[in-house]
Amino acid sequence: RGKKSDFSKEKKYFTLGLSLNALNYYGDLAPNPGRLSTDISFTRPALGITASRRMGPRYSLSASLMYGTLRGSDFSSADENDAENGRYRYYRNLSFRNRIKELSVIATFDLFENQSTYIIRAKWTPFAFAGLAVFHHNPQAIAPATGLDNQPLTEAGQWVNLRELGTEGQNASLEPTDVNHGIKPYNLIQLAIPIGVG
């Protein structure tokens, strides 16, 4: 018969942790059109809290809640004096913020059996993890003083939700042959699959 694993009660423990992360936007609201162009001045903190349960010599399960903001701005990132690239981004003057709230559940698998307790941890534990996350996001931008018709906007200077504006052409009257015809509004609640090794 196989030997029964000795995984006693003190080796099945809970942990509670806090995290401070950094979020940065990488996309077309950047100083230059290059692949590695980004503006690190828009890096913002993200805060998280995680509860984990050690289930066995190889397995742990954790649930996390995270909150953070992504931002980008042509006006702040692009160089008005760069005649080749930056000037056009500067005058395009697009900007946004996106506050993200994420809840995730992740299973962790230790590649080597770990019989340590919560008091004496293993010094070396390579692991792999995978899970499921659901997050809420809502891209916003500051409304300009006037609309395209040069009339004053009542929401001028306020953050407005971009989804309702259909910024990818969702609300436009497009012909069936147009590129963005039939594009639907994006959902404010999305799924993600966290996966990795460490």
C-alpha positions in Angstrom: 0.0 0.0 0.0 1.1 3.6 -0.6 2.1 5.6 2.4 -0.6 8.1 3.6 0.5 11.7 3.3 1.2 13.2 6.7 -0.4 16.7 6.3 -1.4 17.7 9.8 -3.8 20.4 10.9 -1.0 23.0 11.5 0.1 22.6 7.9 -3.4 23.6 6.7 -3.5 27.3 7.5 -5.0 30.6 6.4 -3.0 33.7 5.4 -4.2 37.2 4.9 -2.1 39.7 2.8 -2.1 43.2 1.5 -0.4 44.2 -1.7 0.7 47.5 -3.3 1.1 47.2 -7.1 1.7 49.5 -10.0 -0.6 50.0 -13.0 0.5 51.6 -16.3 -1.3 52.0 -19.6 0.4 50.8 -22.8 -1.4 51.8 -26.0 -1.8 54.5 -28.6 -2.0 57.4 -26.1 1.8 57.5 -25.8 4.7 60.0 -26.4 5.6 58.3 -29.7 4.2 55.6 -32.1 7.1 53.2 -31.2 6.4 49.7 -29.8 8.1 50.5 -26.5 6.8 54.0 -26.1 4.9 54.6 -22.8 4.6 57.4 -20.3 5.7 56.1 -16.8 4.5 59.3 -15.2 1.0 57.9 -15.6 1.9 54.9 -13.4 -0.7 54.7 -10.6 -0.8 52.5 -7.4 -3.2 49.6 -7.1 -4.2 48.2 -3.7 -5.1 44.6 -3.0 -6.1 42.2 -0.3 -5.7 38.5 -0.5 -7.0 35.6 1.7 -5.3 32.2 1.1 -5.9 28.7 2.4 -3.2 26.0 2.4 -5.1 22.8 1.4 -2.4 20.2 1.2 1.3 19.6 0.5 1.0 21.0 -3.0 -2.2 23.0 -3.1 -3.4 26.4 -2.0 -6.5 28.4 -2.9 -6.7 32.2 -2.7 -9.2 34.9 -3.3 -8.1 38.5 -4.0 -9.7 41.9 -4.3 -7.8 44.6 -6.2 -8.5 48.3 -7.0 -6.5 50.5 -9.3 -6.6 53.2 -12.0 -5.2 53.3 -15.6 -4.7 56.7 -17.2 -3.4 58.1 -20.5 -3.2 61.6 -22.1 -1.9 62.9 -25.4 -1.6 66.4 -24.0 0.6 65.3 -21.1 2.6 62.6 -22.9 3.2 63.9 -26.4 5.8 66.6 -27.3 4.2 69.6 -29.1 7.6 70.5 -30.6 8.2 67.0 -32.1 7.2 67.8 -35.7 7.5 64.2 -36.8 5.2 62.3 -34.4 4.4 64.0 -31.1 2.8 67.2 -32.4 -0.1 65.3 -34.0 -0.7 63.3 -30.8 -0.5 66.5 -28.8 -3.2 68.3 -30.9 -5.3 65.1 -31.0 -5.6 65.6 -27.3 -7.2 62.3 -26.3 -7.2 61.3 -22.7 -8.9 58.8 -20.4 -9.0 57.2 -17.0 -10.3 53.7 -16.1 -10.9 52.7 -12.5 -10.7 48.9 -12.2 -12.1 46.7 -9.5 -11.1 43.0 -9.7 -12.1 39.9 -7.8 -10.1 36.7 -8.5 -9.9 33.2 -7.2 -6.6 31.4 -7.9 -5.4 27.8 -7.3 -1.6 27.4 -6.7 0.2 24.1 -7.3 3.7 23.6 -5.7 5.9 21.7 -8.1 7.7 20.1 -5.1 5.8 18.7 -2.2 5.8 21.2 0.6 5.4 19.9 4.2 6.2 23.2 5.9 3.9 24.9 8.5 2.9 28.6 8.7 5.7 29.1 11.2 8.6 27.5 9.3 8.2 28.1 5.5 10.0 26.3 2.7 13.0 28.3 1.5 12.4 27.3 -2.2 9.0 26.5 -3.6 8.6 26.8 -7.4 4.9 26.9 -8.3 2.3 27.4 -11.0 -1.0 29.1 -10.7 -4.3 29.5 -12.6 -7.7 30.9 -11.8 -10.5 33.1 -12.8 -11.1 36.8 -12.3 -14.0 39.1 -12.9 -13.5 42.9 -13.1 -15.5 46.0 -13.4 -14.2 48.9 -15.5 -15.6 52.1 -16.8 -13.5 54.3 -19.1 -14.0 58.0 -18.7 -12.7 61.3 -20.1 -13.0 64.9 -19.2 -15.6 66.7 -21.4 -14.3 69.7 -23.4 -15.7 73.2 -23.1 -17.6 72.9 -26.4 -19.0 70.2 -28.6 -18.2 69.7 -32.3 -20.8 72.4 -33.1 -18.9 74.9 -30.9 -21.8 75.0 -28.5 -21.0 74.9 -24.7 -21.4 71.5 -23.1 -23.2 71.3 -19.8 -20.8 68.6 -18.6 -17.7 70.7 -19.5 -14.7 69.9 -17.3 -16.4 66.8 -15.8 -15.5 63.1 -16.1 -18.0 61.5 -18.5 -18.5 57.8 -19.2 -17.1 56.9 -22.7 -19.3 53.8 -23.2 -22.4 55.8 -23.6 -20.7 58.0 -26.3 -19.8 54.9 -28.4 -16.3 56.0 -29.0 -15.6 53.0 -31.3 -18.6 53.9 -33.5 -21.2 51.9 -31.7 -23.8 54.7 -31.9 -23.0 55.8 -35.5 -25.2 55.4 -38.5 -22.9 53.2 -40.6 -23.5 51.4 -43.8 -23.2 47.6 -43.8 -19.9 47.9 -45.8 -18.3 50.3 -43.3 -15.5 48.8 -41.1 -17.2 49.3 -37.7 -20.7 48.5 -38.8 -22.5 46.4 -36.2 -20.0 46.9 -33.4 -21.6 46.4 -30.1 -21.0 48.3 -26.8 -18.5 46.7 -24.6 -19.5 45.2 -21.3 -18.4 47.0 -18.1 -18.0 43.6 -16.4 -15.4 41.4 -18.0 -13.6 38.1 -17.3 -9.9 37.4 -17.1 -7.8 34.3 -16.7 -4.8 34.8 -14.4 -2.1 32.2 -15.1 1.6 32.0 -14.4 4.6 30.5 -12.6 6.9 31.7 -9.8 
